[in-house]
Every structure is written in structure tokens, then in C-alpha cells.
């Protein structure tokens, strides 16, 4: 994973007039790009690639123990953002307490629009939040953030393997993951981290299938979507490319 990405996460963007924006994604002139393309394989002027490079550099600092986003979490910065927000990236991540998006990407307040559910399960509220981030806030990149040792993935695999049915609303959550996990198992995967990686990549496809706003922005407006798996042991967030 390279750390030569332009830009630093310590710098902060001035708030755009994002809170009053409506409808279409902002960058109609962006070049179309495919999903899940690592930053080093796309044009350097691609806004989504620059967004990923910024996250990648921040993640490397986090992994190295050299985080520097502290100043962009200051009371001064907090006050600067009272009138609006202009996050450059959106993260759909797992709710796991060990996977805090702003920390592991070394970003400040106002930098990331984050939606978290266990196993980054997609439901209507998640999709609505994501569409807001894309259509109204105009983020350049969506990160699907899975991780090593995901309990939600393990619960879905257990349901399929043992027929155990979780109680309460946990059942509904697990049901949102079982199709991906079953598909991964049919593809020959059994290791839970391999299944988690499969689920993270599949969530990109599900997101695009469910949301025409996201799919259109990714197809024609340069929105990037990258599946990423965070390693609890190394601290690195690696794009899923297989
Ligand atoms: Zn998890």
C-alpha cells in the first residue's frame, strides 16, 4: 500500500454550500470510472482516486502510529463547520467498536460521512443516508468497510451452517448477510475472513443494484466505490481486488 498520495488529512476543506444543495451529484464533468479500482490504477486527476489516496495515506499513518488529524478535531474546527459540511468521502462500515472510520483513516470532523451497521448491512435507512451523501453532499468516493474477524459475518455463517436462528431484530440483520455468505460458500469459501472479504465486495454490487442514484453517479459522474477490508492486527485498510 503506497503512501505517496497527494494531500494530507490534517488539511481541511472549507465547507461548501452543501447543506442547501439538491438533487444531482455535483460533478457532471467527472470522467466515468469503474468501481473498486485501486488508486494507483486510475488517472491522477480523478477525484475519486485522490479521495482514496487521502484515505490511504491517513490509514498508513494510523497503522504506523503517526496519526496527525488531531488539529482537524479541534474546537476551532468544530465551530468552522457549524454552517455546513462538505465531506469528501462516505464510509459504509461495520458498527464494530474496533473499526472507527475517522480514526483508522486519520481524518478530522467534517471529512467523512459515515454510516455504520453490523456487517455493513444495507437497509432502507442506510440507502437513504448514502443517497443523501451522494446526491446532496456530493462525496467523491464511497468506501465499503469490512474487517477481519467480523462477528456479523460469523453469525450469518453460523446460521447457514447450523440452522441457528438469532432472536429479536438480530435475525433481520443476519438475514441481510446470509445471501452473500451463502453465495461465498457456494464459491468454495469457508474461512470467515474470506467470506467477509467476499461480502464486502458483494456489497458494492448490492449497493449499485439497490440505488439508482449511486449507480448513476458511479457510471456517469465519476463517483468511486471501493470495497476495503480493515485488518485489526496490522491496522491497514486494504482494497479488495480479488
Ligand atoms: Zn463487523
Boltz pocket constraint, residues with backbone or C-beta under 6 A from the ligand:
constraints:
  - pocket:
      binder: B
      contacts: [[A, 94], [A, 95], [A, 96], [A, 118], [A, 119], [A, 120], [A, 147], [A, 149], [A, 150], [A, 151], [A, 152], [A, 153]]
      max_distance: 6.0
